[in-house]
Amino acid sequence: MKHFYLIWNPQKAGTEAMAERIRRYLETRGCVCTVRGEEEKSGTSDHFQGQGGLPIADMKHTDPSRVPRDTECVITLGGDGTLIRAARDLSSLQLPMLGVNMGHLGYLTQASFQEPGEVARMIDDLIAGQFQLEKRMMLGGTVLRKDTVLKEALALNEILISRREMPKILNLRLYVNGEPLCQYRADGMIIATPTGSTAYNLSAGGPIVEPSARMTILTPICPHELNSRSIVLAAEDIIEIEILGNDDSGQLAVFDGWEAVNLKVADRLRVERSPVETVMVKLHEVSFVDNLRSKLAE
């Protein structure tokens, strides 16, 4: 790899200095590194200059049309959220992505700035081709109101049905491949990918799934029945969740924590495997078991 596109999160401490460090190191190795925002220096509200000369982006959106066509890899600096946002924004490009963790906990990122020399070793491996590419399943969600499509969006981690107000209990009916399965009374419902199994799904008591697997995990949030458990379904299954009750303002669907749409009674959220996948760079010395063991020990 010789051409890189770098996305950094200004809300994470140290990302500006790390972005400049990575760019300079790549250039000394004869590579090209475009930093998000450099391709648009018109002074718009989305991009402006930081103290070190690098453009600061507000992380709202990365326009795929501005990514140079010869880009071979996207590097993100921040955390899992930064990588997920970039994966969703640039899903149409199907570029390999590698995350550098600038925080304390990251299941998706493959390197950490806290380890001396790790970032330099990461870059050397990328240039030398010492890595593997791993495709991660994504979910496609559609919000339907009768026969009208209100929202369509992708998710790498999860699609969430959540309540807007704390005292409210949601009433949900679950369908799988058009057949009714069960009803839930809960604070919400998580529909997660294997990649997202270590995110909100894990916090809600759902199972951890190896990220390259192909399946969908449904985990109720604080269920109000004793027999409510997570359900693991085949990736090919089509899931629909219908909103029950009589409150048209109490719930919403959220895609990877970034996009949300209000739900009314009788609305349906349809979730199925997306034909689009996220391509992740997997460094040869990092395994899911190693990553999981280190994170669970923190």
VOGU-3710 file (C-alpha; in Angstrom, 3 decimals, decimal comma):
1> mkhfyliwnp> 0,000/0,000/0,000  1,222/3,469/-0,924  -1,825/5,768/-0,868  -3,662/6,472/2,387  -6,580/8,586/3,553  -6,516/9,627/7,210  -9,550/10,575/9,313  -8,994/11,936/12,807  -11,385/12,821/15,599  -10,628/16,248/17,141
11> qkagteamae> -12,615/15,311/20,250  -9,938/12,765/21,205  -6,830/14,116/22,891  -3,639/13,685/20,925  -5,240/12,954/17,566  -3,908/16,062/15,825  -0,318/15,345/16,816  -0,717/11,669/15,910  -2,212/12,530/12,510  0,754/14,755/11,705
21> rirryletrg> 3,162/12,089/12,953  1,597/9,395/10,782  1,511/11,598/7,715  5,177/12,561/8,055  6,212/8,971/8,632  4,307/7,809/5,565  5,887/10,524/3,456  9,384/9,519/4,587  8,557/6,006/3,366  7,594/7,313/-0,073
31> cvctvrgeee> 3,819/7,114/0,487  1,019/9,601/-0,067  -1,289/10,474/2,840  -4,302/12,737/2,426  -5,828/13,983/5,683  -9,603/14,434/5,803  -10,244/18,110/5,173  -7,130/18,748/3,091  -9,040/17,944/-0,071  -11,373/20,860/0,755
41> ksgtsdhfqg> -9,609/23,956/2,070  -12,382/26,392/1,234  -12,997/27,304/4,886  -16,443/25,720/5,178  -18,007/24,973/8,564  -17,068/21,311/8,301  -13,338/21,856/7,804  -10,968/24,435/9,287  -7,329/24,653/10,284  -6,063/23,335/13,594
51> qgglpiadmk> -3,167/24,806/15,545  -0,721/22,387/13,966  -1,847/23,184/10,436  -4,005/20,089/10,007  -7,656/20,626/9,075  -10,092/19,924/11,908  -13,248/18,030/10,937  -16,362/17,896/13,075  -16,860/14,171/12,324  -20,407/14,702/11,084
61> htdpsrvprd> -19,743/13,195/7,690  -16,956/12,101/5,390  -17,894/12,696/1,778  -16,798/9,663/-0,288  -16,570/11,793/-3,415  -13,665/13,712/-1,841  -11,558/10,641/-1,140  -8,772/10,417/-3,765  -9,449/7,675/-6,271  -6,027/6,079/-5,790
71> tecvitlggd> -6,596/5,592/-2,036  -5,732/2,049/-0,954  -6,422/2,257/2,776  -8,291/4,463/5,249  -6,696/5,072/8,652  -8,874/6,433/11,469  -7,595/8,058/14,656  -9,932/8,101/17,644  -11,782/5,042/18,814  -14,343/2,512/17,704
81> gtliraardl> -16,897/5,268/17,097  -14,580/7,086/14,700  -13,971/3,885/12,750  -17,675/2,998/12,630  -18,628/6,466/11,391  -16,017/6,278/8,646  -17,089/2,759/7,660  -20,685/3,894/7,211  -19,771/7,071/5,338  -17,361/5,327/2,970
91> sslqlpmlgv> -19,210/2,017/2,590  -19,730/2,597/-1,133  -15,956/2,693/-1,728  -15,222/-0,682/-0,085  -11,774/0,500/1,010  -9,783/-1,390/3,657  -9,936/0,411/7,001  -7,603/0,390/9,970  -8,209/2,146/13,273  -5,706/3,597/15,737
101> nmghlgyltq> -7,141/3,749/19,242  -6,659/7,096/20,980  -8,765/6,150/24,021  -8,888/3,364/26,575  -11,180/0,712/25,086  -11,366/-0,332/21,472  -12,465/-3,679/20,095  -12,278/-2,602/16,447  -9,056/-0,611/16,412  -5,871/-2,550/15,596
111> asfqepgeva> -3,189/-0,298/17,101  -2,815/2,001/20,091  -0,849/5,225/20,436  -0,140/4,235/24,050  2,296/1,515/22,965  5,704/2,955/21,973  6,577/2,140/18,399  3,309/0,318/17,681  2,017/2,851/15,169  5,319/2,835/13,269
121> rmiddliagq> 5,255/-0,970/13,161  1,662/-0,824/11,945  2,589/1,481/9,084  5,602/-0,642/8,145  3,352/-3,717/7,991  0,861/-1,889/5,770  3,552/-0,772/3,340  5,104/-4,242/3,258  1,748/-5,973/2,785  2,032/-7,819/6,110
131> fqlekrmmlg> -1,680/-7,907/6,891  -4,930/-9,668/6,081  -8,257/-8,261/4,949  -11,357/-9,282/6,875  -14,875/-8,554/5,691  -17,385/-7,575/8,374  -21,113/-8,035/7,967  -23,293/-4,912/7,959  -27,015/-4,533/8,529  -29,449/-2,636/6,370
141> gtvlrkdtvl> -32,372/-1,098/8,231  -35,619/0,241/6,787  -38,239/2,136/8,796  -41,731/1,640/7,327  -44,920/3,554/8,088  -47,629/1,578/6,330  -46,218/1,358/2,797  -43,996/4,438/3,050  -40,257/4,166/3,607  -39,217/6,763/6,182
151> kealalneil> -35,574/5,850/6,504  -32,964/3,518/5,071  -29,499/3,268/6,599  -26,573/0,934/7,188  -25,099/-0,179/10,483  -21,774/-1,854/11,252  -22,446/-2,286/14,984  -26,163/-2,231/15,672  -29,592/-0,838/14,991  -31,398/0,169/18,155
161> isrrempkil> -35,001/0,728/19,089  -34,978/2,930/22,153  -37,368/4,915/24,280  -37,159/8,695/24,335  -38,195/9,102/27,965  -36,868/7,128/30,912  -40,175/5,980/32,509  -41,553/4,518/29,285  -41,759/0,771/28,591  -41,796/-0,209/24,929
171> nlrlyvngep> -44,094/-2,871/23,516  -42,608/-4,638/20,517  -43,668/-7,542/18,314  -40,923/-9,526/16,584  -41,311/-11,182/13,175  -38,722/-13,439/11,542  -39,061/-14,093/7,807  -42,640/-12,835/7,939  -43,704/-15,099/10,811  -44,542/-13,682/14,261
181> lcqyradgmi> -42,129/-14,991/16,897  -42,782/-13,200/20,190  -43,514/-9,925/21,937  -41,252/-7,910/24,204  -41,908/-5,405/26,957  -38,565/-3,712/27,455  -36,681/-0,437/27,474  -35,567/-1,160/23,929  -34,158/-3,699/21,500  -30,655/-4,093/20,045
191> iatptgstay> -30,198/-5,743/16,649  -26,441/-6,289/16,427  -23,885/-7,668/14,012  -21,051/-9,895/15,249  -18,860/-6,781/15,126  -21,352/-4,988/17,363  -21,641/-7,869/19,805  -18,938/-6,288/21,987  -20,643/-2,881/22,043  -24,103/-2,031/23,445
201> nlsaggpive> -25,135/-5,666/23,022  -22,464/-6,764/25,502  -23,469/-4,075/28,008  -27,076/-5,285/27,794  -26,077/-8,880/28,556  -25,935/-10,198/25,006  -23,433/-12,794/23,751  -19,976/-12,070/22,373  -19,638/-13,341/18,791  -16,478/-13,748/16,728
211> psarmtiltp> -16,553/-10,695/14,417  -16,053/-12,505/11,109  -19,122/-14,696/11,747  -22,349/-14,213/9,801  -25,346/-13,914/12,118  -27,652/-11,352/13,717  -28,082/-10,935/17,469  -31,267/-9,575/19,068  -30,943/-8,474/22,692  -33,720/-6,769/24,674
221> icphelnsrs> -32,707/-3,866/26,897  -33,896/-4,278/30,488  -36,755/-6,657/29,572  -39,778/-6,669/31,863  -40,324/-10,416/31,574  -38,277/-13,132/33,236  -38,104/-15,268/30,090  -36,718/-12,608/27,730  -33,300/-13,579/26,385  -31,058/-12,773/23,456
231> ivlaaediie> -31,841/-14,517/20,175  -29,181/-15,360/17,583  -30,454/-15,691/14,006  -28,930/-16,571/10,664  -27,590/-13,668/8,652  -30,079/-14,458/5,882  -33,103/-14,051/8,167  -35,245/-10,962/7,678  -36,266/-9,348/10,956  -39,194/-7,008/11,472
241> ieilgnddsg> -40,093/-5,271/14,712  -43,511/-3,666/15,016  -44,243/-0,890/17,496  -47,246/-1,676/19,683  -49,132/0,428/22,227  -50,778/3,827/21,981  -47,913/6,327/22,318  -46,820/7,911/19,040  -43,920/9,893/20,530  -42,127/7,562/22,880
251> qlavfdgwea> -39,625/5,653/20,729  -37,048/5,945/17,982  -34,730/3,863/15,801  -31,017/4,643/15,957  -28,373/3,467/13,471  -24,903/2,970/14,985  -25,591/5,818/17,396  -25,376/8,418/14,607  -28,716/8,594/12,791  -32,147/8,462/14,410
261> vnlkvadrlr> -35,766/8,508/13,267  -38,905/8,833/15,384  -41,231/5,833/15,484  -45,005/5,788/15,880  -47,380/3,012/16,799  -47,700/0,442/13,960  -44,392/1,504/12,403  -42,064/-1,337/11,500  -38,320/-1,610/11,486  -37,100/-4,123/8,914
271> verspvetvm> -33,523/-5,365/9,340  -31,597/-7,650/7,004  -28,059/-8,376/6,003  -26,674/-5,712/3,709  -24,877/-6,706/0,500  -22,309/-4,061/1,501  -19,568/-5,159/3,897  -16,882/-3,279/5,804  -13,357/-4,319/4,851  -11,081/-4,283/7,902
281> vklhevsfvd> -7,307/-4,483/7,921  -6,228/-7,240/10,282  -2,604/-7,084/11,367  -1,025/-10,519/11,452  0,004/-10,368/15,099  -3,447/-9,430/16,428  -6,174/-12,068/16,897  -9,719/-11,631/18,132  -8,927/-13,806/21,147  -5,887/-11,663/22,038
291> nlrsklae> -7,900/-8,483/21,639  -10,831/-9,822/23,647  -8,645/-11,117/26,451  -6,831/-7,799/26,826  -10,041/-5,768/26,777  -11,843/-7,968/29,290  -8,876/-7,643/31,629  -9,023/-3,827/31,640
//
